[in-house]
Amino acid sequence: MSRWKPDARGRLEKAALELYNHKGFHATTVAEIATRAGLTERTFFRHFADKREVLFPGDSPLTDLLTDATAAAPATLPPLEVITHALAEAAPVFEERADLVRQRQTVIAANPELQERELAKLAALASTLAHALRERGLETTTAALAADIGIATFKVAFERWITDPGRRTLAQHIRETLDTARHLTAPADVSLTGREEGA
């Protein structure tokens, strides 16, 4: 018989996500989560302030990862390439917990209140990136615009990744989606519009 057991926090998170998806976020109680995890309510509150914190942990490593990766990017890279580098470096945080991440997104997609919280979290990450870009010497407007474009693009890439039947990596989706964003300002190809010059 295996002696290994998931840590208490991990067991609580797994139990909570299973219940949120089965019963609904609002219908699930802390007592039910603790019971399913084989732990006590007291143990739950040692790890999480409330049910919502299971989905939005306060100790996420993303902020530090994005800050460090932005600072470490080569000095010659343009802003969007720096953003691509930073987001790709952070991708393993999601990839190593892919099943739980997908369960989490299903719960959030079913709850408008949680969707608002998710948007606030993304806005906070954009602020983190903007600050890190300013630390690299970018002026405020350029840093803010690059960070906002980066996070908006990450949101699209993330949604593509969690529904990707081919199971390509999140980093691949990030790079592809940012490539698409770069082409948004490229001149239109006349041959694709079906109109000839002077028509």
C-alpha positions as CSV (number, residue, x, y, z in Angstrom):
1,M,0.0,0.0,0.0
2,S,1.4,3.4,-1.0
3,R,2.5,5.6,1.9
4,W,2.1,8.8,-0.2
5,K,-0.8,11.1,0.4
6,P,-1.4,14.5,-1.2
7,D,-0.7,17.4,1.2
8,A,-3.7,18.8,3.1
9,R,-3.9,21.9,1.0
10,G,-3.8,19.9,-2.2
11,R,-6.5,17.5,-1.0
12,L,-8.8,20.4,0.0
13,E,-8.3,22.1,-3.4
14,K,-9.1,18.9,-5.3
15,A,-12.1,18.2,-3.1
16,A,-13.4,21.7,-3.5
17,L,-13.1,21.8,-7.3
18,E,-14.8,18.4,-7.6
19,L,-17.7,19.7,-5.4
20,Y,-17.9,23.1,-7.1
21,N,-18.2,21.4,-10.5
22,H,-20.7,18.8,-9.2
23,K,-22.9,20.8,-6.9
24,G,-22.1,24.4,-7.9
25,F,-19.9,26.9,-6.1
26,H,-22.6,28.5,-4.0
27,A,-24.2,25.3,-3.0
28,T,-21.0,23.8,-1.7
29,T,-20.1,24.2,2.0
30,V,-16.8,24.3,3.7
31,A,-17.9,21.3,5.8
32,E,-18.5,19.3,2.7
33,I,-15.1,20.2,1.2
34,A,-13.4,19.2,4.4
35,T,-15.3,15.9,4.7
36,R,-14.6,15.0,1.1
37,A,-10.9,15.7,1.7
38,G,-10.9,13.6,4.9
39,L,-10.0,16.6,7.0
40,T,-11.6,19.0,9.4
41,E,-13.1,22.5,8.8
42,R,-10.4,23.9,11.1
43,T,-7.8,22.5,8.7
44,F,-9.6,24.1,5.8
45,F,-9.4,27.5,7.4
46,R,-5.7,27.0,8.2
47,H,-5.1,27.0,4.4
48,F,-7.9,29.1,3.0
49,A,-9.8,32.2,4.3
50,D,-13.0,31.1,2.5
51,K,-14.3,29.0,-0.4
52,R,-13.4,31.7,-2.9
53,E,-9.7,31.6,-1.9
54,V,-9.5,28.0,-3.2
55,L,-10.0,29.6,-6.7
56,F,-8.0,32.8,-6.0
57,P,-5.1,31.9,-3.7
58,G,-3.4,34.9,-2.1
59,D,0.0,33.2,-2.3
60,S,0.2,32.6,-6.1
61,P,3.7,32.7,-7.4
62,L,2.7,34.4,-10.7
63,T,3.5,37.9,-9.6
64,D,7.1,37.1,-8.7
65,L,7.5,34.9,-11.7
66,L,6.4,37.6,-14.1
67,T,8.5,40.2,-12.4
68,D,11.6,38.1,-12.4
69,A,11.1,36.9,-16.0
70,T,10.6,40.4,-17.3
71,A,13.7,41.7,-15.5
72,A,15.7,38.7,-16.9
73,A,14.7,39.1,-20.6
74,P,17.5,40.3,-22.9
75,A,17.8,44.1,-23.0
76,T,17.5,44.1,-26.8
77,L,14.0,42.6,-26.9
78,P,11.1,45.0,-27.8
79,P,8.3,45.3,-25.3
80,L,5.9,42.6,-26.7
81,E,8.8,40.1,-27.0
82,V,9.6,40.8,-23.3
83,I,5.9,40.1,-22.5
84,T,6.0,36.9,-24.5
85,H,9.1,35.8,-22.7
86,A,7.6,36.5,-19.3
87,L,4.3,34.8,-20.0
88,A,6.0,31.7,-21.5
89,E,8.2,31.5,-18.4
90,A,5.1,31.5,-16.2
91,A,3.3,28.9,-18.3
92,P,4.5,25.8,-16.3
93,V,2.6,27.1,-13.2
94,F,-0.5,26.3,-15.2
95,E,0.7,23.3,-17.2
96,E,1.9,21.2,-14.2
97,R,-1.7,21.5,-12.7
98,A,-3.6,21.3,-16.0
99,D,-6.5,19.1,-14.8
100,L,-7.1,21.3,-11.7
101,V,-6.7,24.5,-13.8
102,R,-9.4,23.2,-16.3
103,Q,-11.7,22.4,-13.5
104,R,-11.2,25.8,-12.0
105,Q,-12.0,27.5,-15.2
106,T,-15.3,25.5,-15.6
107,V,-16.3,26.8,-12.1
108,I,-15.5,30.4,-12.9
109,A,-17.2,30.3,-16.3
110,A,-20.5,29.3,-14.6
111,N,-20.4,32.2,-12.1
112,P,-20.5,35.9,-13.1
113,E,-19.3,36.9,-9.7
114,L,-16.2,34.7,-10.0
115,Q,-15.7,36.0,-13.6
116,E,-15.4,39.5,-12.2
117,R,-12.9,38.4,-9.7
118,E,-10.9,36.7,-12.4
119,L,-10.9,39.9,-14.5
120,A,-9.6,41.8,-11.4
121,K,-6.8,39.3,-11.0
122,L,-5.8,39.7,-14.7
123,A,-5.8,43.5,-14.2
124,A,-3.5,43.1,-11.3
125,L,-1.1,40.9,-13.4
126,A,-1.2,43.6,-16.1
127,S,-0.1,46.2,-13.4
128,T,2.7,43.9,-12.3
129,L,3.9,43.6,-15.9
130,A,3.6,47.4,-16.5
131,H,5.7,48.1,-13.4
132,A,8.3,45.5,-14.4
133,L,8.6,47.1,-17.9
134,R,9.0,50.6,-16.3
135,E,11.8,49.1,-14.3
136,R,13.5,48.2,-17.6
137,G,13.3,51.9,-18.6
138,L,10.1,52.0,-20.7
139,E,8.0,55.1,-20.3
140,T,4.7,54.8,-18.5
141,T,2.3,54.8,-21.5
142,T,4.3,52.3,-23.5
143,A,4.7,50.0,-20.5
144,A,1.0,50.1,-19.7
145,L,-0.1,49.5,-23.3
146,A,2.4,46.6,-23.7
147,A,1.2,45.0,-20.5
148,D,-2.5,45.3,-21.3
149,I,-1.9,43.9,-24.8
150,G,0.1,41.0,-23.2
151,I,-2.6,40.1,-20.6
152,A,-5.4,40.4,-23.1
153,T,-3.5,38.1,-25.4
154,F,-2.7,35.7,-22.6
155,K,-6.4,35.5,-21.8
156,V,-7.2,34.4,-25.4
157,A,-4.2,32.0,-25.4
158,F,-5.3,30.5,-22.1
159,E,-8.8,29.9,-23.3
160,R,-7.5,28.2,-26.4
161,W,-5.1,26.0,-24.3
162,I,-7.7,24.7,-21.9
163,T,-10.0,23.6,-24.8
164,D,-7.2,22.4,-27.1
165,P,-7.8,18.7,-28.1
166,G,-4.3,18.5,-29.4
167,R,-2.9,19.4,-25.9
168,R,-0.3,21.8,-27.2
169,T,1.5,23.6,-24.5
170,L,0.3,26.9,-23.0
171,A,3.6,28.5,-24.0
172,Q,3.0,27.6,-27.7
173,H,-0.5,29.1,-27.5
174,I,1.0,32.3,-25.9
175,R,3.5,32.7,-28.7
176,E,1.0,32.0,-31.5
177,T,-1.6,34.4,-30.1
178,L,1.0,37.2,-29.5
179,D,2.1,36.7,-33.1
180,T,-1.5,37.2,-34.2
181,A,-1.7,40.4,-32.1
182,R,1.4,41.8,-33.8
183,H,-0.2,41.3,-37.2
184,L,-3.2,43.4,-36.3
185,T,-1.5,46.6,-37.3
186,A,0.1,45.1,-40.5
187,P,-1.1,46.6,-43.8
188,A,-4.0,44.7,-45.4
189,D,-3.1,42.4,-48.3
190,V,-5.0,43.7,-51.3
191,S,-5.2,40.3,-52.8
192,L,-7.1,39.1,-49.8
193,T,-9.7,41.8,-50.1
194,G,-10.8,40.9,-53.6
195,R,-10.3,44.6,-54.7
196,E,-7.9,45.7,-57.2
197,E,-5.9,48.9,-56.9
198,G,-8.0,51.8,-58.4
199,A,-11.2,49.8,-58.4
